[in-house]
Structures are given as structure tokens and as C-alpha cells.
């Protein structure tokens, strides 16, 4: 999933709460939202950051 919503990335991640299906891989633009905030918001879902390219951070999640 590519998440580029012009500064509303954290709100979208918060909206993932209590969903049954979430992506295994996410690419999140972090220029508007700080990278530390994005990492912290995704951690409860089991995501870890794999790498950065320009202003995009790539995260993967281990399936439960």
C-alpha cells in the first residue's frame, strides 16, 4: 500500500485501528509527518521500517 495523503498520513494510520485486514507492506511519505511519528504509529500494528527512498519510508509487517 502506498500512503501519500499530503500530510494526513498519521490520521490514516490511526484509522486502521480495529480493522481486520491491513497490508503487509506499506510505503509512507513522511515529509509532512515526522518519520519518528510514522514509525511510532505503525509499531503497534507490527510494522518495522525496512528502508528509505527520498521522502518515502518502506515498512513490512510479519503476518500473525
C-alpha positions, 0 to 999 in steps of 0.5 A, spaced: 500 500 500 502 506 498 500 512 503 501 519 500 495 523 503 499 530 503 500 530 510 494 526 513 498 520 513 498 519 521 490 520 521 490 514 516 494 510 520 490 511 526 484 509 522 486 502 521 485 501 528 480 495 529 480 493 522 481 486 520 485 486 514 491 491 513 497 490 508 503 487 509 507 492 506 506 499 506 510 505 503 509 512 507 511 519 505 513 522 511 515 529 509 509 532 512 509 527 518 515 526 522 518 519 520 519 518 528 511 519 528 510 514 522 514 509 525 511 510 532 504 509 529 505 503 525 509 499 531 503 497 534 500 494 528 507 490 527 510 494 522 518 495 522 521 500 517 525 496 512 528 502 508 528 509 505 527 512 498 527 520 498 521 522 502 518 515 502 519 510 508 518 502 506 515 498 512 513 490 512 509 487 517 510 479 519 503 476 518 500 473 525 
